[in-house]
Amino acid sequence: MENEDYICPMDVPVTEGVTGAPKLSEVEKLVVRRNSDPSPQEQRHLDMK
């Protein structure tokens, strides 16, 4: 049944209660933040990494 949970995230709406949805939205948030200009606080945080 493990294959049941592994659905291509691109084909699954984030509104669906699928196992992969939360991880996908987390990644999307990071991508959006990466693409948008980070605030000085965030920039400092990124530079420290």
Short mmCIF file of the C-alpha atoms (twelve columns), coordinates in Angstrom:
data_MODEL
# 
_entry.id   MODEL 
# 
loop_
_atom_site.group_PDB 
_atom_site.id 
_atom_site.type_symbol 
_atom_site.label_atom_id 
_atom_site.label_alt_id 
_atom_site.label_comp_id 
_atom_site.label_asym_id 
_atom_site.label_seq_id 
_atom_site.Cartn_x 
_atom_site.Cartn_y 
_atom_site.Cartn_z 
_atom_site.pdbx_PDB_model_num 
ATOM 1  C CA . MET A 1  0.000  0.000  0.000   1 
ATOM 2  C CA . GLU A 2  3.027  2.297  0.209   1 
ATOM 3  C CA . ASN A 3  2.725  3.034  -3.503  1 
ATOM 4  C CA . GLU A 4  -0.748 4.433  -2.814  1 
ATOM 5  C CA . ASP A 5  0.801  7.314  -0.861  1 
ATOM 6  C CA . TYR A 6  3.426  8.006  -3.505  1 
ATOM 7  C CA . ILE A 7  1.487  10.116 -5.996  1 
ATOM 8  C CA . CYS A 8  3.271  12.601 -8.227  1 
ATOM 9  C CA . PRO A 9  2.941  15.867 -6.237  1 
ATOM 10 C CA . MET A 10 2.419  17.850 -9.464  1 
ATOM 11 C CA . ASP A 11 -0.740 15.852 -10.209 1 
ATOM 12 C CA . VAL A 12 -2.181 16.287 -6.721  1 
ATOM 13 C CA . PRO A 13 -3.918 19.512 -5.646  1 
ATOM 14 C CA . VAL A 14 -2.464 20.842 -2.411  1 
ATOM 15 C CA . THR A 15 -6.002 20.896 -0.989  1 
ATOM 16 C CA . GLU A 16 -6.033 17.090 -1.098  1 
ATOM 17 C CA . GLY A 17 -5.151 15.450 2.207   1 
ATOM 18 C CA . VAL A 18 -2.330 13.495 0.608   1 
ATOM 19 C CA . THR A 19 0.847  12.539 2.452   1 
ATOM 20 C CA . GLY A 20 3.002  14.463 -0.014  1 
ATOM 21 C CA . ALA A 21 0.955  17.663 0.092   1 
ATOM 22 C CA . PRO A 22 2.418  19.226 3.253   1 
ATOM 23 C CA . LYS A 23 5.982  18.621 2.087   1 
ATOM 24 C CA . LEU A 24 5.162  20.061 -1.321  1 
ATOM 25 C CA . SER A 25 3.695  23.244 0.134   1 
ATOM 26 C CA . GLU A 26 6.745  23.616 2.382   1 
ATOM 27 C CA . VAL A 27 9.010  23.366 -0.655  1 
ATOM 28 C CA . GLU A 28 6.829  25.804 -2.590  1 
ATOM 29 C CA . LYS A 29 7.069  28.305 0.277   1 
ATOM 30 C CA . LEU A 30 10.850 28.034 0.202   1 
ATOM 31 C CA . VAL A 31 10.921 28.471 -3.572  1 
ATOM 32 C CA . VAL A 32 8.660  31.526 -3.422  1 
ATOM 33 C CA . ARG A 33 10.786 33.031 -0.653  1 
ATOM 34 C CA . ARG A 34 13.913 32.275 -2.652  1 
ATOM 35 C CA . ASN A 35 12.486 34.005 -5.733  1 
ATOM 36 C CA . SER A 36 11.156 37.053 -3.909  1 
ATOM 37 C CA . ASP A 37 13.513 39.616 -2.431  1 
ATOM 38 C CA . PRO A 38 14.269 38.514 1.130   1 
ATOM 39 C CA . SER A 39 14.039 41.037 3.928   1 
ATOM 40 C CA . PRO A 40 17.392 42.110 5.464   1 
ATOM 41 C CA . GLN A 41 16.667 39.831 8.434   1 
ATOM 42 C CA . GLU A 42 16.095 36.840 6.165   1 
ATOM 43 C CA . GLN A 43 19.115 37.753 4.042   1 
ATOM 44 C CA . ARG A 44 21.336 37.772 7.131   1 
ATOM 45 C CA . HIS A 45 19.892 34.386 8.114   1 
ATOM 46 C CA . LEU A 46 20.611 32.973 4.647   1 
ATOM 47 C CA . ASP A 47 24.153 34.369 4.656   1 
ATOM 48 C CA . MET A 48 24.888 32.661 7.984   1 
ATOM 49 C CA . LYS A 49 24.032 29.229 6.545   1 
# 
